[in-house]
Amino acid sequence: GQGEWFLRCALASFPNDRRILYSLIENRLLAGEPAAARDYAARLMAGHSLDAVRADLAVLPTDYAGVPVQTGLIAPLILEAARQAVTGLETSAPGVSR
């Protein structure tokens, strides 16, 4: 839809903006496209620290400087992406055995 188009254009202009990624994750979940939402969550976790994301999720519900984001909706997917990123690091690090 138009919302996704706008957010993708914004992300192209500001590729490191976490708020845009949060909005895209939410937008795709609400549109019934969880695979696309997972892709955006993976991109978020690949480029940003868990501490930064955690801090954002704590303030987004009361931060009125931008478009509201339903953190309760997006947080489980972000947590899943964070777990997968850590698992990927564990399995790809030299000298790490499982």
HELIX and SHEET records of a PDB file:
HELIX    1   1 GLN A    2  SER A   13  1                                  12    
HELIX    2   2 ARG A   18  LEU A   30  1                                  13    
HELIX    3   3 PRO A   34  GLY A   47  1                                  14    
HELIX    4   4 LEU A   50  VAL A   59  1                                  10    
HELIX    5   5 LEU A   60  THR A   62  5                                   3    
HELIX    6   6 THR A   71  SER A   92  1                                  22    
END                                                                             
